[in-house]
Amino acid sequence: CAKRWSEAARTNVAHSLVMLVVVGSLTCNGAQILRGEKLWQGQVGYAQDRQRMAQWIVEHTPSDAILAGWHDPAYYLLTGRKAIRLAYPDPFAIYYPEEVTQDFPRAERLLSWLQQAHACFLIQEPIRGREGVYYAHLFEAMRRTPIPLKPVYVDEAGGLSVFEIAGCSSLDADSG
């Protein structure tokens, strides 16, 4: 027979979970502080750089432009432009190969798929960790394909870039 938890018990569990999250966060941030890492300075600058890039996209791309990159939901929220994740059509082959590689033999296929999806603008940004390494190598591989990528925006720090895929057209251009 299942017993129902009392309101006080549920409240205690909820408070305990909140405290666990707070203690975990403080522990992580405390370790960063002890190592001398700056917690917010770089993040604030990056957020401002991202805002400037988003404003550039709004001012310099068609309203029906489709963006492709790592943080597709953020691109949509910041620019009002549709956005897709750069990993399609085969995310497992791109980000999870059997062995660590700097070569992405499917880079041309990815660019062709993006052209077909009318995702004409690629956004490159710094990403930490293993996936960031793969992401940087993927961009290098795409630059080596026969399909040209034209840099159309690079922020002052050089961390954020927007590339236009040559031969790509917006949805309106194809329908007209």
ChimeraX attribute file (.defattr): number of C-alpha atoms within 10 A of each C-alpha:
attribute: neighborCount
match mode: 1-to-1
recipient: residues
	/A:1	3
	/A:2	4
	/A:3	5
	/A:4	8
	/A:5	9
	/A:6	9
	/A:7	9
	/A:8	9
	/A:9	11
	/A:10	12
	/A:11	12
	/A:12	12
	/A:13	12
	/A:14	12
	/A:15	12
	/A:16	12
	/A:17	12
	/A:18	12
	/A:19	12
	/A:20	12
	/A:21	12
	/A:22	12
	/A:23	12
	/A:24	12
	/A:25	12
	/A:26	12
	/A:27	12
	/A:28	11
	/A:29	15
	/A:30	14
	/A:31	12
	/A:32	13
	/A:33	12
	/A:34	8
	/A:35	9
	/A:36	9
	/A:37	12
	/A:38	11
	/A:39	12
	/A:40	9
	/A:41	9
	/A:42	10
	/A:43	11
	/A:44	11
	/A:45	12
	/A:46	17
	/A:47	11
	/A:48	12
	/A:49	18
	/A:50	20
	/A:51	15
	/A:52	14
	/A:53	22
	/A:54	20
	/A:55	13
	/A:56	15
	/A:57	23
	/A:58	16
	/A:59	11
	/A:60	11
	/A:61	16
	/A:62	13
	/A:63	15
	/A:64	15
	/A:65	21
	/A:66	24
	/A:67	27
	/A:68	25
	/A:69	21
	/A:70	20
	/A:71	15
	/A:72	18
	/A:73	14
	/A:74	14
	/A:75	24
	/A:76	16
	/A:77	12
	/A:78	16
	/A:79	19
	/A:80	16
	/A:81	21
	/A:82	17
	/A:83	23
	/A:84	21
	/A:85	15
	/A:86	24
	/A:87	17
	/A:88	16
	/A:89	15
	/A:90	13
	/A:91	13
	/A:92	11
	/A:93	14
	/A:94	22
	/A:95	19
	/A:96	13
	/A:97	12
	/A:98	8
	/A:99	6
	/A:100	11
	/A:101	14
	/A:102	14
	/A:103	13
	/A:104	19
	/A:105	14
	/A:106	17
	/A:107	20
	/A:108	17
	/A:109	16
	/A:110	21
	/A:111	27
	/A:112	17
	/A:113	14
	/A:114	23
	/A:115	19
	/A:116	14
	/A:117	15
	/A:118	22
	/A:119	27
	/A:120	23
	/A:121	26
	/A:122	27
	/A:123	22
	/A:124	20
	/A:125	19
	/A:126	15
	/A:127	14
	/A:128	9
	/A:129	8
	/A:130	10
	/A:131	13
	/A:132	15
	/A:133	16
	/A:134	21
	/A:135	23
	/A:136	15
	/A:137	16
	/A:138	24
	/A:139	16
	/A:140	15
	/A:141	17
	/A:142	20
	/A:143	16
	/A:144	13
	/A:145	15
	/A:146	10
	/A:147	18
	/A:148	15
	/A:149	21
	/A:150	14
	/A:151	14
	/A:152	14
	/A:153	17
	/A:154	15
	/A:155	13
	/A:156	9
	/A:157	9
	/A:158	11
	/A:159	14
	/A:160	18
	/A:161	18
	/A:162	23
	/A:163	19
	/A:164	19
	/A:165	21
	/A:166	15
	/A:167	11
	/A:168	20
	/A:169	17
	/A:170	19
	/A:171	16
	/A:172	12
	/A:173	10
	/A:174	9
	/A:175	6
	/A:176	5
